[in-house]
Amino acid sequence: MRRITGKAKDETLIELQNASDSQVTDGPAVLTAFKINLHSDESSGNGLKEAPLPGHTETDKLHSNKDTVFFRDGVRRIDFVLSYVEDKDGEKKQERRREFEANLEKAGLELETEDKSDSKDQKTYFLKIHAPWDVLATFADVLKIKVPFKESDIPHGQDVPLEWLSHPFRLPDHIMHPQPDYFTYPFDKTKTDFFLINDKDTFFPPSTRNRIVFYILARCPYYKEGRKDKGKTGIKRLLSNGTYTAAFPLHDCRYWKKARNAECESERYNLYKHWARFLCFYKEQPLNLIRKYYGEKIGIYFAWLGFYTEMLFFAAVMGLICFTYGVLSYDDNISSKEICNPEIGGSIVMCPLCDKKCPFWKLNSTCLSSWQSHLFDNEGTVFFAIFMGIWVTLFLEFWKRRQARLEYEWDLVDFEEEQQQLQIRPEFEIRCTNRRLNRITQEMEPYLPVTSKCARFSLSAAAVIFWISLIVACIIGVIAYRLAVYAAFASIIKDPMRKIQLVGRFITPQLATSVTASCINFVIIMILNFFYERVAVWITDLEIPKTHLEYENRLTMKMFLFQFVNYYSSCFYVAFFKGKFVGYPGEYSYMFGKWSNLRNEECDPGGCLIELTTQLVIVMTGKQLCGNIQEALLPLIRNWWSGRRGRHNPENHYSRWEQDHVLQNFSQLGLFYEYLEMVVQFGFITLFVASFPLAPLLALFNNILEIRVDAWKFTTQFKRPMASKARNIGAWQEILNAVAILSVVTNAFIMAFTSDMIPRMVYLYAYSKESSMRGYVNNSLSIYNISQIPERNMPEDNWFDNATSTCRYRDYRYPPGHQREYTHTMQFWHILAAKMAFIIIMEHVVFVVKFFVAWMIPDVPSDVKARIKRERYLIQEYLHNYEVEQLKLQLSASFITEPQSEMTLTPDKHEALSECL
């Protein structure tokens, strides 16, 4: 079959009409490329009828509207588009294209070329691809695509009580894309009359059609017949070497306007109007339409993101309640009142917080930070930490149920095993030249030798360890910055007691150091992310995974490991290391030894929790802002700069394929980064939520925006992605489970060692004489004799009130003059025992509740289980009945065609067979 170009329309249409009968002559050649005879059943008559091609006048009429998804004949649908330009290396690339397109035609695909003179830039050629029924049927059989064969008679569940309450949040039925329930079965080309095929042109939806065509494109060779070059295979190689500039399926219409052609679905317009606009933020998502238009893999992502956002609402409300409790109990904070009291906090002289540069200081200089700490470090925080441990379990368990229901409704129950067997990556087939017999399929298949696999995995592990070590080195560098710069801030921001610089009352050296270090750390995180995304892809490519699923799972684990260390290591330092290994005056601990003069950081008298809150807010908020700017504002700026080509060019001058060609490519890993962004956020709101109860609220606002921004990108900014299937969120499920378990441990340790909750409780119930918090500040500070401070620790500006010979520091040690001076008191050991007991009790309580809830909530709803079993039973029954009917027809046909003499001799034989059937 000859390709149609933009010129000589009269001759090419006549050739098309004449070629429809001779098309079968190309069939056998496809066996060499795909080992599949695409036209095996044409001779037996499968009911396929060639659509009559319109005349030249009708063609000119259709061609006047170039905003179409059909060939020029107005009948054959464009299932895929390839674009290319001619350049200096034109002859070599032209040869590749010629061989590739010839092999596509041998595979049964129909091609039509748009000349560069018809394109807007006068440079780009567009090759339009159509898959006829025979190709679709063959590869639907190969890929085991499930199609309907009978309308379901299983009754639906009863209406939900108070369903009317959800009406304001629901979309119209024609947008939600309700469809009758069908029993489905993997397509079998030999049983076309078994399936509900009303119209062969519309039987396979566009998403399935482009998936089949891409499957062919990814495996079609471009070497000459008779020459075997395994490297010269697939559209991916042709895109990477510049032979083609783009390969994409078409959107069905413009997103801001319905399609003029009544046969076009205009689903993109419906998605934009009812889903991608921010004003629809309170509406449910049309998941069935998303799945139909973009495929199950993208549909599952938006289903998960929507469910995660719904569950965040409950966590956000509880976090807001806990924060409100901290605000309302503001006036009851006796400890902060004592710190701010000039007679109490103003009379306590604190020991220097660093060597040489740091002066002695008064406790009331931390008045503001002590009030800020109380907002997040109060009794409600303990309850919220326990609540979040249970919430994360409910989220994961209910998502499993929602996912199971989607698997059933979207025909994905038995998909994973088929995907593992069928979707071998072309890169694996090309790079693995060794072959061995598959014991299951009894066919020769490529494999990676054990020696090569071990070498690749060793190199991969070494690369992962190296880059994680680089992250740790950067974090150590930030810690060294904190230690070095603290002295500088301490010398600049004077103590208010010295009556210099009013700003010192609001910005303490601790706050200034924490904020600047957090900002620097965030910048380092973003820089490292740029490299890690590329390193993780390179390492995964090096391992040569066999299937697409295996590739994504390995990349997921590596990338999350990098991101986990990158984003959370600074928070882990502040939460579990800062202020824990300080020592005491005269015996301070140093980061790299005493020669470094980098003394380990101390916490404020109010605790390190406020610094952890600061670190979390800056990193989490900064990441979300950068992500939203990158996803939303940059495309808007790009569109404003380049102009809206689609809107400013009339449809009769600017074709549908040109409008889509200028859009961004949606890469194979595009969805991976969307998941990664949300899972990193999930870690922030679970691992360290005890330090910042408002984190779920910030995440909720971000996700409401994220859903619509992602929807807007998919609908307006990206070429239509190649539809692909996925039955779940893949390796992300296991990562979420691991983060959920780790979050219980981290929050228990934060409440025990970072928060001041346990020391306050021990004082209140064991040491307070008035059963109140009065005197807690004085009780929590130890005394040191100033005259015993070594010279290297004394401030250069050596001042102190002559009336006092002691300074205070944060610890529980015996005072000078005691027979056990400067050793830990019994209160220290009581507090440590209470902390360990709290960790054990909290972890066991939360874990018991978690496992009990997980046991109580089955992963698959009972009605879904029943429907799956019922459907499998009925499918077998209908399939059996179909086979019986086919056998009856064959027997009847043979009975009629037998000679009369034989018929009279063996009537009992046919009667017996009929009776058995």
Beta strands, then each sheet from edge to edge (+ up, - down):
strand 1: 80-85
strand 2: 110-114
strand 3: 124-130
strand 4: 146-151
strand 5: 182-186
strand 6: 246-248
strand 7: 349-350
strand 8: 361-362
strand 9: 435-437
strand 10: 444-446
strand 11: 583-584
strand 12: 587-588
strand 13: 781-785
strand 14: 806-810
sheet 1: 2+ 3- 1+ 6-
sheet 2: 4+ 5-
sheet 3: 7+ 8-
sheet 4: 9+ 10-
sheet 5: 11+ 12-
sheet 6: 13+ 14-
end
